[in-house]
Amino acid sequence: MSILEYRKFTVDLKNTNKNIIKNISFNLNKGESLGIVGESGSGKSITALSALGLLNKNVFSSSGEIIFENNNILNLSNESLSLIRGNELSMIFQEPMLSLNPVKNLESQMNECIELSNYSITNENVIDTLKSVGLQDIDKILSSYPHMLSGGQRQRFMIAMSIIRKPKIIIADEPTTALDVTLQKQILDMLLNLKNNLNMALILISHDINLIKTYCERILVMKEGEIIEDNSSNMIFSNPKHEYTNKLVNFKASPYRDNNVNSNEIVLETQDLSCRYLTKDSFFKRKRNYFKALDNININIRQGESVGIVGESGSGKTTLAMSIMHLLSYEGNIKIIDNINESKIKCDRKLRKNFQIVFQDPFSSLSPRMTIYQIISEGVKNLLDVSTDKIHQMCINILNDVGLDENMLYRYPHEFSGGQRQRIAIARALIIQPKLLLLDEPTSALDILVQDSIVKLLVNLQNKYNLSYCFISHDLHLIKKICHRTYVMKDSKIIEDGLTQDIFEKPKERYTKDLIEASFI
């Protein structure tokens, strides 16, 4: 029995002739698990947002029908939609930092969600739900603000908010992008169990077709705003009809890296690097409480080398990257190319051209008021001495390198998909050709084919310019294929390090073995 149905649904970008969604039709049955896969920009997220009436009507125009319980979602008033959102249809968004209010603690945001519920939700229900998505120290979590949590912790909290009212349909848009592999499986297993226990329907959107296969009975494959294939998971994998589907199903990436690093020149070295956050302030120093986010970290990266940093969410990976970039206060020593340190950077900001970072959440790091040209060219204007005409050509070249068109230069970040925004962030970092590039989950928002092309691009640039990379990722497949050496982090410490091949073939720590097993490597 159908519970949600799209009928000849079309979405256009206003004031242009661009079709975002092209006359698609499909249905979701009661209690069914439906997966939607496709490349970045294929229309997956817009299709999902439309079901809750969340498209910006000043930007998009839509036609056709989206039928839920005999009502066309597209014709409902805001008042009617507010009764449906969360109670009947609930959505888990891809980018949790944009979905949480930065000036309210998480307890007040959870209470706002509960106030809109159609039935009573107790404090015990809240605690049980938060624990079910893998969160610990619930009192601390609820009293925290979004910026005080890791990306994975924020995503888990968003999932808890989405399921606490037990809706009839859960739409999960890349719900595990920010999570490490062990928690990814835990979260998706939990969603599937909840769906089965409450007879809910689930729409799971992902660029990972193998993940979709594991958790969904049926798969829709989208490309350029169209549904090119709709079939059971078994049929999609055993007999794909479309060439693009066949590429997704049979994709096999070969190792990207060259096993040899010929240089012994150190471009990054940390010595007893530590970082702590004040969790309880007091006039008396002895009564202050601190959380140690990094504990005596010692790493090094050679010229032309790719080094991986892996570990679960909250282990300190991103804090390490932010400290190396001198964006956080720290204790210990950090030496970057030619002994660049904190005091030298303060005296000459142009030294920052030697090291750049690609952040995990591209939307938060891209100014919504700046065009793509302004975003990409900003570093060049501030750190290099280049003419205006040369800057424009550099922007066009780097956009082409990361698989984007030059006609996108004067658009704004909100007009792009998550994967496209990540490519823009990579272009911004690469355009000034740094010697050291830190990449914090650089391909988490990309489908496997685009991920493959981006990583090959990074490797080609590394070989051409002898760049050094520090990859921070929970994608162990990526780390195994691209990194020469790997550091494993747990509870703010490095618990294991060595050649990547040795780490994956002969892990010494039980924790490392668990990570590898959860990745099905």
N, C-alpha and C positions, 0 to 999 in steps of 0.2 A: 504493500500500500504506500503510495507516494505521500510524503510529508512536505516536500519542497520541490517546486518545479520552475525551471527557467523556460520561457517560451519566446523564441525568436528575439532574444535579448541582444541589444546593440548599444554600445557606448561610443560617443564621438567626443573629440577634443574641440571645445567651442572655438569659433572664429578661425577654424582651420578645416581642412578636408581630411584630417587624420582619423581613421577608425581605430579605436582601442580594442573594442570587442565587436566581432562581426557576426551578428545573427546566430547566436548559439542557442541550443535547446538541449536540456538534459533534466533528469529528475533524481531526487534523493528519496530512497524508501525509508520507512520507519525502522529504526534499529540498524540501519546499514552503515558500513564504513566505506566511504568514498574517498579515493585519493586523487588529487589534481597535481600533475607534474608538467613541467615545461621550463624553457629557458627564461632568464630574466627579461622582463618586458613583454612576456607572452600574454599577460592579462589575468594571471591567476589571482592576484590580490584584489584587483578591481572587481572581479567576478564575486569574490567573497564579501567585500565591503558593500556591494550593492544589495546583498540579502538583508542587511541591517539598515539600509537607507543612509549610508555614511558617505556617499560620494558628494564632493563639493559641487553644487549645482551652478556655481559661478564659473567653474572650469570645465565640467563635463555635462553633456546632454545625453539622455538615455531614452530608449524606446523598447517596446515589447512588454513582457510581463514576467514578474517573479511571484509565483503563487505560494502563499503559506496559509494553511487552514482557510482556504476559499477566499483569501484576501490578496489583492495585488499590492505588494510591498511598495511599488513605485507610486501608488495613488494615496497612500496613507499619510495622515497629518503627523506632525512632530509629536503631538500628544499620544497618538496611537502607537507610534514607533517606540516611544519611551517605555510603554507598557510591555512591549515585546522584547526589547533589548535586555539581555541578561536573564530574564525570567523564562523566555521561550527559546530565543536564539542567543547564544553567547559566543564571543570571539576572543581568541588568544592571539594577540598581535605579535608581529615579528620583532619590533623594536620596543622593548619594555620601558626604556628611559623616556620615550616620547609619550607613553601612555600613563605614566605616573606623575602626580603633581609634585614638583620639586620643593615646594614650600610647606608641604604637609607631611607629617610622619605617616608611616604605613598603617598604624592602627586607625587613625582618623579616616584614611582612604578605604580601609576595609569596612569601617562602620557606615560610610556613605553607601557602599555597595549593599550592605545588609538592610539599610533603611528602604531600599527600593524592592526588597524581596516580597513575594506574595505569601510567604509563610514565615513563621518564627525561626530564627537562627540563634542558637545559644553560643556562649563563649567557648564551651566545650567543642561545639561543632567547628568553630574557627580554628582552635588549636589542633584538632584532629585533621582538618583539611590541610593546614600548613605543614604538619608532620608528614602527611601522605605524599606531599610533593618534594620531600627531602630536606626541608628546612629544620635547623636545630636552634636551640636557645631562643625559643619563641618570644619571650619577653623582650629580649634585645632586638630581635627583628622588628617587632611591632613599634618599638620606641624609636627606631631608626628612620632616617630620611633616605630617599632613593639613592642619592650620591654616595651614601655610606656603605652600600652593598655592592658586591661584584655583579657583573653582567648576568651570570648564571643565577645568582640569588634573586635578582630583580625579575628575571623571567619566570622563576618558580613561583614567586609571589603573584605575578600576573595570572598564572595558570590557576592558582588557588582562588583568586577573585572570580575567575571565569566559571569555575565549576561549583562554587559554594551554594548557588541558588538552584542547582540541579536542572538546567534547561533541557528542552526537548532535543535541541540541536547544538552541538559544539562545532564551531568553525575554527580550526587551528592553523594559523598561517605561519609556517616555519616555527613551530613552538619550541623546538630544541636547538635552535641555531646557536644560542649562547652557552649551551651546556656541554660538559665533558661527556665522554662516551658511556661511562657507567650510569650517570644520571639521566642521559638521554633514554637509555633502555628502561630505566625505572619510571620515568615520567610517561613514556608512551605506553608501557604496560599498565600503568595506573589509569591513564585515559581510556584504554581499551576495556579494562575491568569495570570502570565506572559506566561506560557506555552499555556494556552487557548487563550489569546489575540493574540499571535504571531504564533499560530499553531505549536509550537515547540514540540519535543518529550522529555520526561523526563525519565531518569533511576535513581531511588532512591535506594541507598544501605543503609541498616540499619540492626542492630541486633534486632530491636523492630518491631515485626510483626504486632502489633496493630497499630503502626504509619503507617506502609506500607499499611495496610488495608484502613485507612482513606484517603490516598492520591493517591493510585495506582489502576488502573483498573485490572491489571494482576500481578501475583506474580510468580517469580522463587524461588524455595527453593534449596539451594546448601549445600552439605555436602561432605567433603573430596575430593573436586575438581570435583564433579559430580553434574549435575542437577537431583535431585531426584523427583521433581514435578514442573509442569508448567501448571498453570490454572488461571482462573479468580479469583479475590479476593473473590467473593461470594462463589465459589465452594471450594476454599482452606479452608475457614472457616466452611462451612456447611458440607463438605464431604471430609476431608483430606485422601489421599490414603496411604501415607507413615507413618510409626510409628513415625519418627522424627518430621514430620510436625504436626502430631496429638499432640505430646508433646508440641510443640511451641504454637499451637492454644489453647490448653486446660490447659496451665500452670497456676497454682494457688499457689502462695507462701504464706506460713503461717508465722505469726510473728516469728522473730528469737530470740528476746531478752527475758530474764527473767525479769519480772517486778520489781524484788526486787534488791536493792543494799544495801548490809549489812554493808558496811564500811562508816565511816564518815571522813576517812583520805583524805585530799585534795592533789591531785597530781599536779594540775595546778590551779593557781589563777592569774588573771590580775587585776590590780588596776589603773583605769583612764588611760588606755593604749591609746596613740595617735600616729599617724604617718603622716608625711606630706612630699610632694615632692616639690622641687623647680621647678617652671614652668617659672619664669623670674628672671634671675640673675642681680645683680647690685652691684657696689662698696658700695653704700649706703644701709644699711639694710632696711630702711623704704620703699625703692622702689622695694624690692624683693617681688615677688608673689609666694604663695605656694598653693598647692592643698592638702586638708586634706583628706587622705585616710582612717584614723581611727580617731574617735572622742570619747574619754573617754569611752573605752570599758571595762566592768567589767564582767568577766565570771569565773566560777570555774568548775572543774571536779574532782569527787571523785574516789578513787581506785575501779577498777572493773566496772566503769560506762561508758556508751556510750552517748556522747553528740553530737547533730547535730547543724550545723550552716547553715542556708538557706538564700537565698536572690537572687535577680537578678544579672546578670553579671555587674561587676563594683561597687557592693555594699560594697566591702572591705573584702570579705571572705578570699581570698587567701593572701591578705596583712596581715590579722590577723594571718594566719598560719605561714607565713614567719617571722613575728615579734616574735611569740612564739618560733620559732626555732633559734632565734637570728641571722637571716640572713639579717635583715634590721635594720637600726637605728630607735629608737622609744623614746617616752617620757612616763613616768609613770613607773609602776613596774610589773615585771613578776616573779612569784615564781613557780618553778617546784620542784618536789620531794625533800624533805629535804632542802628546801630553796636554791636550786641551782639557781644562778642568773648569770648575764652577767660576772661579775668579776671572779667568781669561774670557769666558763667555759673557760675563757681566760687563767687561770692558769693551768687547767687540762682538756685537750680535751677529755679524756676518760670518763668524766661525760656525754658526748653525747650518750653513750650507753643506757642511761636511757630514752631517747626520740628520736624518729625517725619520718620521714615523707615519705609519698608516694605522688609524685607529679602528677598533672593533665595530663601533657604531657610526657609520659614515654620515647619517643624517644629523646627528648631534654635533659633528665636527665640521659640517658645511654650513656657512651662514645662509639663512633663508632669504636674506635681502640682497645677496650678491649673485650675479650671473655666473655661469660656469667659467666663462672667460676671466672674470674678475677673480674667481677662486683660484684657478690654476695659475694665473699670471702673478698673483700677489707675491709669492715667494721669489720669483724672478726679479720683480721690481725692487724688492727690499734687499735681496742678497747678491744680485749680479748686476753688472754694468752692461746693459743690452738696450739697443734701440727699440722703439715702439713697433716698427715693422718686423723686426726680428722676433720680438716677443709673440706677436700674433702668429707668425709662422711656426714658432716653437710649440704653441698651444695646439695648432692644427696637427702637427706631427705627433705629439704625445697622445692626443685623442685617437688618432688612427692606430697608434701602437697598442692602445688598450681596447680596441674594438668599438669605438664610438665614432659617430659622424661629425664632421666639422659644423654642420648646420645646428648642432646642439649647443654651440658655444654661448649663445645669448638666451638660453632658457635658464630656469631656476631649479634648485634641487628638488622641490616638491613635485616637479613634473616627471621625475624619473623613478624607476623601480628601485628596490633595495640593492639589487645586483649592479645596476647601472651607477648608482651613487657610490658603491664601493670602487668601481673602476675609475670614477672621477677622483676619488680620494687617492688612489694609487697613482694616477696621472699627476696630481698636484705634488706628490712626494718625489716622483721620478724626474720631473721636468728640469730640476736644477742639478741632476746627476750627482747625488751625494755619494760619499765613499762608504758610509754605513747606513743601512736602512733597517729599521725595526718594523716588523709587521705583526700587529696584534689581531689575530684571526682574519687575515686579509681576504680569504676566499670563502668565509662562512656563509655569505649570502648568495653565492654563485652556484649555478647548476654545473654538473660535472664536465660538460663539454666546454663551457666558458672558463671554468676553473682550470682546465687543462691548458687552454690557450693563454690565460693570464700567467700561469706558472711558467710555461715555456717562454713567454715574453721576459719574465723576471730572470730566468736562467740565461737567456740570450744576452740581456743587458749586463748580467754579471760577468759573462765570458768576455763581452766586448770592452767593458770599462773596469774590470777587475773589482767589482763591488763586493761588499761583505753584507750578509743578511742575518738578521736574528728573527727567526720565525717563532711566534708565540701562538700555539694552537692546541685545540683538543682533537683535531683531525689527525690521528696517528698515521693514516694512509698517506697524507700529504707530507708529514715529517719524515716518514720512512723513505719516500721517493726523492726528497729534495735536500735533506740535511746531511752534512758530513758527520757532525757530532750532535749529541742530544743530552740535555740536562733534564732530570725528572724532579719536579717540585711537589712537596706535600707539607701542609701546615707551616708555610712560610720558610721552609728550608729546602736545600738541594739534598735529596736522599740517594741519588745515583747519577752518574755521568759517564760518558765514554763514546766510542764510535757508534754511530746510529745502527749499523749492522749488528754490532755486539749487543747493544741494548735490546734489540728486537729478537735476536736469535738466542741470546743467553742472559736474560734479565736476572739480576741478583736479588732484588727486593720483591717481596710478595705483592706490594702495591703496584709495582711496574708490571708484574705478570697479570694482575687483575685488569689493568688498563688495556693491555694488549689483547687479552681474551675478550673483553667487552667490545673491542673494535673488529672482531672476527678476522684478524690478520693471521 
